[in-house]
Amino acid sequence: MNKIIVSIVFAIILVLGINKIADSIYYVKKPEKSAYQVESLTTVASTISSESGSVSSDSENIMELFASTNAADGEKVFKKCAACHSITKGGGNKIGPALWGVLGRKAGSLSGYKYSKAMVAHGKPWSFEDMDGFLAKPKEWLKGTKMSFAGISSSKDRAAVILYMNKNTDNPLPLN
């Protein structure tokens, strides 16, 4: 009986010891950033201009930018967003909420999607200016949002995406 008990204890100690040795040999450090991140695609020109400080979302009026772009350009830029959002009518939520009819809709109000507390607390209807600020730098514009997108640095690209989102709704907001 003693031999059986000693054998079981020895086996347990052996398994735990091998586990501890294997953990120390094959130690895996956790990454600092999430493995799945959506980054904005920027052109060299917009990167250079944003680094020099010449492009600012506050310096240009979004309504003026609508004249220099169109919804077709926005559809191309929106491909970055399509990884996490659907924009088709009746399209379901993905990682992010469905964006059909988002402009004019109260922030954080789409049923069937679990928004961050910050987005629900914001609760204002999405205007062109609010959407422009949010798309520029989501984490800075709304502290506490769970949207991990870095933002769209080009104000013209943001305007194009906003026009595209305004086109994809039953009730587009007036552009004047």
N, CA, C and O of each residue as an XYZ file, in Angstrom:
704
protein
N       0.820     -1.191      0.000
C       0.000      0.000      0.000
C       0.868      1.261      0.000
O       0.568      2.236     -0.688
N       1.956      1.221      0.789
C       2.855      2.362      0.838
C       3.496      2.639     -0.521
O       3.671      3.793     -0.912
N       3.841      1.567     -1.232
C       4.459      1.716     -2.544
C       3.493      2.384     -3.537
O       3.914      3.195     -4.362
N       2.233      2.052     -3.456
C       1.222      2.639     -4.346
C       1.073      4.129     -4.045
O       1.059      4.944     -4.968
N       0.963      4.490     -2.785
C       0.805      5.898     -2.398
C       2.045      6.693     -2.798
O       1.919      7.793     -3.338
N       3.220      6.168     -2.548
C       4.469      6.845     -2.929
C       4.540      6.982     -4.450
O       4.977      8.019     -4.950
N       4.130      5.983     -5.177
C       4.149      6.034     -6.646
C       3.206      7.126     -7.164
O       3.559      7.860     -8.087
N       2.031      7.234     -6.584
C       1.061      8.260     -7.002
C       1.601      9.654     -6.685
O       1.534     10.550     -7.526
N       2.134      9.841     -5.481
C       2.708     11.137     -5.094
C       3.876     11.474     -6.008
O       4.001     12.608     -6.469
N       4.729     10.496     -6.270
C       5.869     10.719     -7.161
C       5.408     11.096     -8.567
O       5.994     11.986     -9.183
N       4.383     10.446     -9.082
C       3.856     10.756    -10.416
C       3.304     12.186    -10.460
O       3.519     12.908    -11.434
N       2.596     12.588     -9.405
C       2.050     13.954     -9.347
C       3.178     14.970     -9.312
O       3.141     15.961    -10.041
N       4.179     14.736     -8.476
C       5.329     15.644     -8.396
C       6.073     15.684     -9.732
O       6.507     16.753    -10.160
N       6.221     14.559    -10.380
C       6.895     14.485    -11.673
C       6.144     15.285    -12.736
O       6.762     16.039    -13.488
N       4.832     15.133    -12.809
C       4.017     15.864    -13.790
C       4.088     17.369    -13.519
O       4.301     18.151    -14.446
N       3.914     17.777    -12.279
C       3.977     19.198    -11.935
C       5.370     19.766    -12.188
O       5.503     20.896    -12.660
N       6.398     18.997    -11.880
C       7.771     19.445    -12.110
C       8.060     19.630    -13.587
O       8.648     20.633    -13.991
N       7.649     18.665    -14.392
C       7.847     18.773    -15.850
C       7.077     19.971    -16.391
O       7.577     20.682    -17.264
N       5.869     20.205    -15.887
C       5.069     21.353    -16.324
C       5.789     22.669    -16.001
O       5.855     23.564    -16.844
N       6.322     22.784    -14.791
C       7.042     24.007    -14.389
C       8.298     24.201    -15.232
O       8.593     25.322    -15.646
N       9.036     23.134    -15.490
C      10.249     23.219    -16.309
C       9.893     23.614    -17.735
O      10.572     24.450    -18.331
N       8.838     23.022    -18.290
C       8.413     23.353    -19.659
C       7.959     24.811    -19.742
O       8.253     25.490    -20.727
N       7.241     25.307    -18.719
C       6.818     26.714    -18.708
C       8.006     27.653    -18.685
O       7.975     28.699    -19.335
N       9.044     27.308    -17.959
C      10.203     28.199    -17.908
C      11.012     28.133    -19.199
O      11.593     29.138    -19.609
N      11.062     26.987    -19.839
C      11.795     26.864    -21.111
C      11.041     27.539    -22.246
O      11.638     28.259    -23.046
N       9.752     27.315    -22.322
C       8.938     27.826    -23.420
C       8.077     29.000    -22.978
O       6.888     29.039    -23.296
N       8.638     29.939    -22.267
C       7.900     31.112    -21.793
C       7.482     31.974    -22.980
O       8.310     32.325    -23.821
N       6.194     32.315    -23.046
C       5.663     33.151    -24.109
C       5.194     34.464    -23.500
O       4.293     34.491    -22.662
N       5.818     35.547    -23.934
C       5.450     36.872    -23.429
C       4.175     37.322    -24.133
O       4.057     37.181    -25.350
N       3.226     37.859    -23.383
C       1.981     38.337    -23.972
C       2.269     39.575    -24.806
O       3.066     40.421    -24.401
N       1.628     39.694    -25.972
C       1.860     40.876    -26.808
C       1.290     42.136    -26.157
O       0.299     42.081    -25.428
N       1.934     43.271    -26.432
C       1.472     44.541    -25.884
C       0.196     45.011    -26.575
O      -0.678     45.607    -25.945
N       0.096     44.735    -27.879
C      -1.078     45.152    -28.641
C      -1.879     43.920    -29.037
O      -1.351     42.811    -29.114
N      -3.151     44.142    -29.285
C      -4.025     43.072    -29.729
C      -3.556     42.542    -31.073
O      -3.067     43.305    -31.905
N      -3.697     41.261    -31.288
C      -3.278     40.666    -32.551
C      -4.175     41.106    -33.698
O      -3.741     41.120    -34.850
N      -5.400     41.460    -33.406
C      -6.331     41.880    -34.448
C      -6.598     43.369    -34.302
O      -7.375     43.797    -33.448
N      -5.943     44.150    -35.150
C      -6.155     45.589    -35.125
C      -6.428     46.071    -36.532
O      -5.822     45.606    -37.497
N      -7.342     46.999    -36.629
C      -7.650     47.602    -37.912
C      -6.928     48.934    -37.955
O      -7.162     49.806    -37.118
N      -6.057     49.085    -38.924
C      -5.304     50.323    -39.046
C      -5.787     51.077    -40.269
O      -6.265     50.488    -41.239
N      -5.654     52.385    -40.203
C      -6.057     53.177    -41.349
C      -4.974     53.123    -42.400
O      -3.785     53.094    -42.083
N      -5.384     53.109    -43.640
C      -4.454     53.156    -44.753
C      -4.278     54.615    -45.130
O      -5.252     55.305    -45.431
N      -3.054     55.081    -45.114
C      -2.818     56.477    -45.446
C      -1.846     56.566    -46.596
O      -0.990     55.701    -46.780
N      -1.988     57.598    -47.348
C      -1.044     57.840    -48.428
C       0.135     58.602    -47.868
O       0.059     59.179    -46.783
N       1.220     58.600    -48.611
C       2.418     59.308    -48.167
C       2.126     60.794    -48.037
O       2.595     61.445    -47.103
N       1.363     61.324    -48.959
C       1.060     62.757    -48.926
C       0.266     63.136    -47.690
O       0.559     64.145    -47.048
N      -0.736     62.338    -47.351
C      -1.531     62.696    -46.176
C      -0.738     62.488    -44.893
O      -0.936     63.212    -43.918
N       0.165     61.499    -44.887
C       1.006     61.280    -43.722
C       1.959     62.451    -43.526
O       2.127     62.951    -42.414
N       2.575     62.878    -44.609
C       3.509     63.999    -44.526
C       2.784     65.267    -44.108
O       3.271     66.009    -43.254
N       1.631     65.521    -44.700
C       0.919     66.754    -44.368
C       0.385     66.737    -42.940
O       0.337     67.778    -42.285
N      -0.020     65.557    -42.448
C      -0.509     65.513    -41.068
C       0.644     65.648    -40.081
O       0.469     66.198    -38.994
N       1.826     65.148    -40.457
C       2.984     65.306    -39.587
C       3.431     66.764    -39.522
O       3.913     67.225    -38.488
N       3.270     67.480    -40.620
C       3.682     68.877    -40.623
C       2.636     69.770    -39.973
O       2.883     70.950    -39.724
N       1.471     69.205    -39.702
C       0.432     69.960    -39.009
C      -0.421     70.808    -39.934
O      -1.210     71.629    -39.466
N      -0.276     70.625    -41.234
C      -1.041     71.467    -42.143
C      -2.466     70.970    -42.337
O      -3.329     71.735    -42.767
N      -2.731     69.701    -42.030
C      -4.083     69.177    -42.161
C      -4.667     69.024    -40.769
O      -4.088     68.367    -39.903
N      -5.809     69.632    -40.571
C      -6.487     69.538    -39.282
C      -7.975     69.438    -39.541
O      -8.519     70.150    -40.385
N      -8.631     68.550    -38.811
C     -10.066     68.402    -39.024
C     -10.813     69.664    -38.606
O     -11.908     69.927    -39.102
N     -10.227     70.453    -37.690
C     -10.881     71.675    -37.260
C     -10.710     72.801    -38.266
O     -11.555     73.693    -38.350
N      -9.607     72.766    -39.041
C      -9.320     73.886    -39.930
C     -10.184     73.875    -41.185
O     -10.358     74.915    -41.820
N     -10.720     72.731    -41.548
C     -11.518     72.656    -42.763
C     -12.958     72.280    -42.405
O     -13.205     71.362    -41.623
N     -13.863     72.989    -42.979
C     -15.277     72.723    -42.756
C     -15.690     71.524    -43.599
O     -15.425     71.487    -44.801
N     -16.331     70.556    -42.984
C     -16.736     69.338    -43.678
C     -17.702     69.644    -44.820
O     -17.679     68.980    -45.857
N     -18.541     70.643    -44.626
C     -19.511     70.990    -45.673
C     -18.803     71.510    -46.926
O     -19.264     71.261    -48.040
N     -17.704     72.218    -46.760
C     -16.944     72.711    -47.908
C     -16.252     71.564    -48.636
O     -16.096     71.602    -49.857
N     -15.843     70.555    -47.892
C     -15.151     69.415    -48.499
C     -16.089     68.551    -49.341
O     -15.638     67.861    -50.254
N     -17.376     68.582    -49.046
C     -18.322     67.795    -49.834
C     -18.288     68.189    -51.308
O     -18.545     67.353    -52.175
N     -17.978     69.435    -51.597
C     -17.932     69.903    -52.980
C     -16.750     69.299    -53.742
O     -16.791     69.201    -54.968
N     -15.699     68.895    -53.025
C     -14.506     68.393    -53.698
C     -14.438     66.867    -53.768
O     -13.427     66.317    -54.205
N     -15.476     66.191    -53.355
C     -15.454     64.726    -53.370
C     -16.862     64.201    -53.667
O     -17.794     64.983    -53.859
N     -17.010     62.876    -53.703
C     -18.322     62.297    -53.970
C     -18.468     60.949    -53.277
O     -17.507     60.422    -52.716
N     -19.655     60.406    -53.318
C     -19.956     59.148    -52.634
C     -19.217     57.968    -53.265
O     -18.910     56.998    -52.572
N     -18.926     58.031    -54.563
C     -18.184     56.940    -55.216
C     -16.772     56.831    -54.646
O     -16.260     55.731    -54.444
N     -16.145     57.988    -54.387
C     -14.827     57.971    -53.737
C     -14.957     57.412    -52.326
O     -14.092     56.670    -51.859
N     -16.034     57.771    -51.658
C     -16.275     57.284    -50.311
C     -16.452     55.778    -50.261
O     -16.046     55.129    -49.297
N     -17.063     55.219    -51.306
C     -17.248     53.770    -51.368
C     -15.893     53.068    -51.406
O     -15.720     52.017    -50.788
N     -14.937     53.639    -52.125
C     -13.590     53.063    -52.191
C     -12.910     53.138    -50.832
O     -12.304     52.165    -50.384
N     -13.008     54.293    -50.175
C     -12.374     54.472    -48.867
C     -13.066     53.604    -47.819
O     -12.421     53.124    -46.887
N     -14.366     53.401    -47.967
C     -15.142     52.622    -46.992
C     -14.694     51.170    -46.918
O     -15.028     50.474    -45.958
N     -13.950     50.700    -47.903
C     -13.485     49.304    -47.875
C     -12.673     49.026    -46.624
O     -12.637     47.890    -46.151
N     -12.009     50.061    -46.069
C     -11.289     49.894    -44.794
C     -12.282     49.576    -43.681
O     -12.001     48.774    -42.791
N     -13.435     50.211    -43.746
C     -14.453     50.077    -42.698
C     -15.215     48.755    -42.828
O     -15.734     48.230    -41.843
N     -15.276     48.224    -44.056
C     -16.089     47.039    -44.330
C     -15.592     45.798    -43.605
O     -16.324     44.813    -43.503
N     -14.364     45.826    -43.099
C     -13.872     44.684    -42.329
C     -14.673     44.513    -41.044
O     -14.826     43.398    -40.546
N     -15.186     45.623    -40.508
C     -15.891     45.572    -39.224
C     -17.347     46.017    -39.299
O     -18.118     45.737    -38.381
N     -17.742     46.704    -40.368
C     -19.094     47.256    -40.468
C     -19.752     46.856    -41.785
O     -19.086     46.760    -42.816
N     -21.048     46.626    -41.744
C     -21.819     46.462    -42.978
C     -22.580     47.768    -43.200
O     -22.908     48.471    -42.245
N     -22.854     48.083    -44.450
C     -23.585     49.316    -44.746
C     -24.782     49.048    -45.645
O     -25.435     49.986    -46.104
N     -25.074     47.793    -45.899
C     -26.216     47.464    -46.737
C     -27.490     47.463    -45.899
O     -27.463     47.190    -44.699
N     -28.591     47.769    -46.549
C     -29.869     47.778    -45.843
C     -30.173     46.361    -45.368
O     -30.149     45.412    -46.152
N     -30.454     46.235    -44.095
C     -30.714     44.931    -43.517
C     -29.447     44.160    -43.180
O     -29.515     43.041    -42.671
N     -28.270     44.765    -43.465
C     -26.999     44.108    -43.138
C     -26.845     43.999    -41.636
O     -27.188     44.916    -40.890
N     -26.343     42.905    -41.221
C     -26.214     42.672    -39.785
C     -24.973     43.318    -39.194
O     -24.115     43.835    -39.909
N     -24.903     43.275    -37.896
C     -23.735     43.779    -37.187
C     -22.572     42.820    -37.388
O     -22.758     41.606    -37.482
N     -21.393     43.371    -37.450
C     -20.177     42.563    -37.492
C     -19.448     42.847    -36.182
O     -20.071     42.875    -35.120
N     -18.145     43.056    -36.247
C     -17.398     43.462    -35.051
C     -17.936     44.807    -34.587
O     -18.049     45.063    -33.388
N     -18.267     45.665    -35.550
C     -18.884     46.948    -35.262
C     -20.339     46.926    -35.693
O     -20.774     45.983    -36.354
N     -21.098     47.952    -35.329
C     -22.522     47.962    -35.683
C     -22.750     48.214    -37.171
O     -21.886     48.760    -37.857
N     -23.905     47.815    -37.655
C     -24.296     48.102    -39.040
C     -24.458     49.606    -39.207
O     -24.982     50.280    -38.320
N     -24.009     50.132    -40.339
C     -23.997     51.579    -40.545
C     -25.077     52.079    -41.504
O     -25.053     53.249    -41.886
N     -26.010     51.237    -41.898
C     -27.108     51.705    -42.751
C     -27.907     52.739    -41.958
O     -28.419     52.432    -40.881
N     -28.014     53.942    -42.474
C     -28.802     54.991    -41.835
C     -28.176     55.561    -40.582
O     -28.893     56.070    -39.720
N     -26.854     55.492    -40.451
C     -26.205     55.951    -39.223
C     -26.287     57.466    -39.050
O     -26.443     57.943    -37.926
N     -26.186     58.232    -40.137
C     -26.247     59.693    -40.015
C     -27.668     60.114    -39.666
O     -28.626     59.740    -40.342
N     -27.786     60.887    -38.613
C     -29.091     61.300    -38.115
C     -29.623     60.383    -37.019
O     -30.549     60.744    -36.293
N     -29.030     59.194    -36.904
C     -29.453     58.243    -35.873
C     -28.721     58.567    -34.566
O     -27.568     58.999    -34.581
N     -29.390     58.356    -33.463
C     -28.804     58.596    -32.150
C     -27.630     57.636    -31.933
O     -27.759     56.435    -32.172
N     -26.498     58.155    -31.487
C     -25.308     57.340    -31.253
C     -25.591     56.282    -30.189
O     -26.196     56.568    -29.156
N     -25.145     55.063    -30.457
C     -25.304     53.983    -29.494
C     -26.714     53.457    -29.353
O     -27.063     52.897    -28.314
N     -27.542     53.627    -30.391
C     -28.957     53.265    -30.248
C     -29.405     52.083    -31.104
O     -30.563     51.674    -31.011
N     -28.536     51.530    -31.922
C     -28.939     50.416    -32.784
C     -29.176     49.177    -31.926
O     -28.294     48.748    -31.182
N     -30.363     48.614    -32.038
C     -30.676     47.429    -31.232
C     -29.891     46.230    -31.769
O     -29.629     46.126    -32.967
N     -29.532     45.356    -30.879
C     -28.811     44.156    -31.277
C     -27.300     44.318    -31.283
O     -26.585     43.393    -31.671
N     -26.802     45.464    -30.865
C     -25.360     45.670    -30.791
C     -25.004     46.200    -29.409
O     -25.679     47.089    -28.889
N     -23.961     45.665    -28.822
C     -23.532     46.099    -27.486
C     -22.465     47.180    -27.633
O     -21.293     46.890    -27.873
N     -22.895     48.427    -27.485
C     -22.001     49.581    -27.586
C     -21.213     49.763    -26.297
O     -21.571     49.230    -25.247
N     -20.133     50.527    -26.401
C     -19.383     50.898    -25.202
C     -20.239     51.850    -24.371
O     -21.151     52.493    -24.892
N     -19.940     51.934    -23.087
C     -20.684     52.839    -22.209
C     -20.524     54.279    -22.672
O     -21.459     55.074    -22.571
N     -19.341     54.617    -23.180
C     -19.090     55.985    -23.644
C     -19.980     56.341    -24.830
O     -20.488     57.460    -24.908
N     -20.174     55.409    -25.746
C     -21.005     55.672    -26.930
C     -22.469     55.823    -26.521
O     -23.161     56.711    -27.020
N     -22.933     54.985    -25.640
C     -24.316     55.075    -25.179
C     -24.528     56.392    -24.428
O     -25.559     57.045    -24.587
N     -23.549     56.772    -23.613
C     -23.659     58.022    -22.851
C     -23.632     59.239    -23.774
O     -24.269     60.251    -23.485
N     -22.895     59.143    -24.887
C     -22.829     60.263    -25.836
C     -24.230     60.564    -26.357
O     -24.702     61.696    -26.251
N     -24.890     59.569    -26.913
C     -26.305     59.605    -27.242
C     -26.834     60.682    -28.158
O     -28.050     60.763    -28.330
N     -26.003     61.518    -28.759
C     -26.504     62.546    -29.690
C     -26.682     61.941    -31.073
O     -26.018     60.962    -31.413
N     -27.572     62.515    -31.870
C     -27.686     62.045    -33.259
C     -26.406     62.367    -34.031
O     -25.794     63.414    -33.819
N     -26.008     61.469    -34.921
C     -24.804     61.668    -35.711
C     -25.027     62.763    -36.753
O     -25.881     62.630    -37.630
N     -24.264     63.832    -36.651
C     -24.271     64.897    -37.649
C     -23.032     64.728    -38.523
O     -22.174     63.897    -38.226
N     -22.933     65.505    -39.589
C     -21.755     65.458    -40.448
C     -20.499     65.817    -39.655
O     -19.468     65.158    -39.786
N     -20.589     66.860    -38.836
C     -19.429     67.333    -38.076
C     -19.005     66.314    -37.022
O     -17.813     66.071    -36.834
N     -19.974     65.723    -36.339
C     -19.645     64.711    -35.333
C     -18.991     63.496    -35.976
O     -18.006     62.968    -35.459
N     -19.534     63.056    -37.096
C     -18.978     61.901    -37.785
C     -17.565     62.207    -38.279
O     -16.687     61.346    -38.228
N     -17.346     63.435    -38.757
C     -16.015     63.837    -39.217
C     -15.009     63.767    -38.064
O     -13.915     63.225    -38.223
N     -15.376     64.303    -36.931
C     -14.486     64.256    -35.772
C     -14.223     62.835    -35.303
O     -13.094     62.492    -34.950
N     -15.255     62.012    -35.299
C     -15.114     60.628    -34.859
C     -14.228     59.839    -35.808
O     -13.373     59.071    -35.367
N     -14.428     60.024    -37.115
C     -13.634     59.273    -38.086
C     -12.176     59.719    -38.115
O     -11.301     58.945    -38.503
N     -11.910     60.954    -37.711
C     -10.525     61.440    -37.694
C      -9.707     60.668    -36.660
O      -8.648     60.133    -36.987
N     -10.179     60.606    -35.439
C      -9.491     59.885    -34.361
C     -10.538     59.415    -33.355
O     -10.827     60.121    -32.388
N     -11.104     58.237    -33.572
C     -12.197     57.769    -32.710
C     -11.861     57.748    -31.226
O     -12.673     58.186    -30.411
N     -10.693     57.255    -30.857
C     -10.324     57.129    -29.443
C     -10.165     58.490    -28.767
O     -10.413     58.615    -27.567
N      -9.750     59.518    -29.529
C      -9.607     60.856    -28.946
C     -10.950     61.593    -28.937
O     -11.251     62.326    -27.995
N     -11.746     61.400    -29.974
C     -13.017     62.118    -30.078
C     -14.008     61.646    -29.024
O     -14.748     62.450    -28.457
N     -14.021     60.352    -28.765
C     -14.929     59.783    -27.762
C     -14.134     58.848    -26.859
O     -13.964     57.667    -27.160
N     -13.656     59.388    -25.763
C     -12.865     58.600    -24.803
C     -13.709     57.437    -24.294
O     -14.841     57.621    -23.846
N     -13.137     56.237    -24.371
C     -13.838     55.056    -23.885
C     -14.536     54.257    -24.963
O     -15.145     53.230    -24.666
N     -14.465     54.708    -26.227
C     -15.084     53.927    -27.294
C     -14.306     52.639    -27.484
O     -13.098     52.597    -27.248
N     -14.991     51.589    -27.908
C     -14.292     50.330    -28.121
C     -13.855     50.163    -29.577
O     -13.339     49.112    -29.957
N     -14.062     51.195    -30.385
C     -13.623     51.139    -31.783
C     -12.104     51.271    -31.823
O     -11.559     52.279    -31.372
N     -11.417     50.264    -32.358
C      -9.961     50.252    -32.346
C      -9.353     50.854    -33.608
O      -8.130     50.863    -33.752
N     -10.159     51.346    -34.504
C      -9.680     51.943    -35.758
C      -8.873     53.197    -35.445
O      -9.282     54.007    -34.613
N      -7.738     53.361    -36.102
C      -6.854     54.500    -35.832
C      -7.430     55.817    -36.345
O      -7.123     56.877    -35.800
N      -8.246     55.765    -37.370
C      -8.843     56.980    -37.916
C      -8.442     57.195    -39.362
O      -7.549     56.524    -39.881
N      -9.109     58.136    -40.004
C      -8.811     58.507    -41.386
C      -8.198     59.892    -41.331
O      -8.878     60.858    -40.984
N      -6.928     60.000    -41.669
C      -6.231     61.275    -41.505
C      -6.610     62.297    -42.584
O      -6.584     63.497    -42.315
N      -6.952     61.865    -43.763
C      -7.288     62.779    -44.849
C      -8.721     63.306    -44.693
O      -9.679     62.534    -44.677
N      -8.845     64.615    -44.581
C     -10.179     65.204    -44.419
C     -11.035     64.979    -45.663
O     -12.254     64.841    -45.560
N     -10.410     64.942    -46.829
C     -11.160     64.688    -48.066
C     -11.709     63.256    -48.075
O     -12.845     63.027    -48.491
N     -10.904     62.301    -47.616
C     -11.371     60.911    -47.534
C     -12.507     60.777    -46.522
O     -13.474     60.053    -46.760
N     -12.388     61.473    -45.397
C     -13.473     61.434    -44.404
C     -14.755     61.999    -45.003
O     -15.834     61.436    -44.816
N     -14.637     63.115    -45.724
C     -15.818     63.720    -46.344
C     -16.454     62.755    -47.343
O     -17.678     62.654    -47.422
N     -15.619     62.050    -48.102
C     -16.136     61.092    -49.085
C     -16.867     59.937    -48.394
O     -17.928     59.509    -48.848
N     -16.301     59.443    -47.310
C     -16.947     58.353    -46.565
C     -18.272     58.828    -45.977
O     -19.258     58.091    -45.986
N     -18.295     60.044    -45.473
C     -19.536     60.587    -44.891
C     -20.604     60.729    -45.970
O     -21.771     60.422    -45.728
N     -20.215     61.194    -47.163
C     -21.177     61.264    -48.268
C     -21.698     59.872    -48.618
O     -22.889     59.699    -48.877
N     -20.807     58.881    -48.626
C     -21.209     57.501    -48.920
C     -22.172     56.975    -47.856
O     -23.162     56.321    -48.182
N     -21.885     57.259    -46.591
C     -22.790     56.818    -45.521
C     -24.126     57.544    -45.610
O     -25.173     56.958    -45.336
N     -24.093     58.821    -45.992
C     -25.340     59.587    -46.117
C     -26.193     59.059    -47.272
O     -27.421     59.140    -47.235
N     -25.532     58.519    -48.292
C     -26.247     57.938    -49.438
C     -26.910     56.620    -49.045
O     -27.947     56.260    -49.601
N     -26.325     55.903    -48.099
C     -26.823     54.585    -47.693
C     -27.762     54.715    -46.498
O     -27.430     54.337    -45.374
N     -28.920     55.251    -46.768
C     -29.939     55.434    -45.744
C     -31.288     55.638    -46.409
O     -31.374     55.953    -47.596
N     -32.325     55.455    -45.633
C     -33.654     55.754    -46.146
C     -33.935     57.244    -46.089
O     -34.730     57.755    -46.878
N     -33.289     57.951    -45.163
C     -33.517     59.383    -44.965
C     -32.201     60.149    -44.940
O     -31.712     60.481    -43.861
N     -31.607     60.440    -46.115
C     -30.331     61.168    -46.110
C     -30.478     62.571    -45.526
O     -31.498     63.234    -45.717
N     -29.434     63.015    -44.808
C     -29.425     64.366    -44.271
C     -29.193     65.358    -45.413
O     -28.457     65.052    -46.351
N     -29.809     66.539    -45.348
C     -29.589     67.543    -46.396
C     -28.142     68.037    -46.353
O     -27.567     68.188    -45.275
N     -27.553     68.288    -47.531
C     -26.171     68.706    -47.624
C     -25.983     70.219    -47.540
O     -24.869     70.698    -47.749
N     -26.996     70.963    -47.251
C     -26.821     72.423    -47.172
C     -26.998     72.926    -45.772
O     -26.886     74.128    -45.528
